Amino acid sequence: MKIYANTSVFGGVFDPEFAAPSQRFFEEIEAGHFTLVTSVMVETEIEPTPKPIQDWFRKFVNYAQIAPVNEPALQLQQKYLDLPVLSRRNPLRMPCTLP
């Protein structure tokens, strides 16, 4: 089974409220029970985070499949943007283009 992890999943390891289940999730990844999938957007969002989160991401990027930004992903992003549920500060509002 493939499981997509966004930026908050990596940061959750360092948040007292989410640390235990987040660490358990990554233990399952390490054990090979799931295939971790993340994206180039997550890589970009991780850059300005505190060093422990960056290090954690780097550790697990070796286990991950990196989803590319492609036309279906951009279409899905637009569908979310068209819904009145996202604030302007939400990461989905970040401009995203094909490489």
Order of alpha helices (4+ residues) and beta strands (2+ residues): beta-alpha-alpha-beta-alpha-alpha-beta-alpha
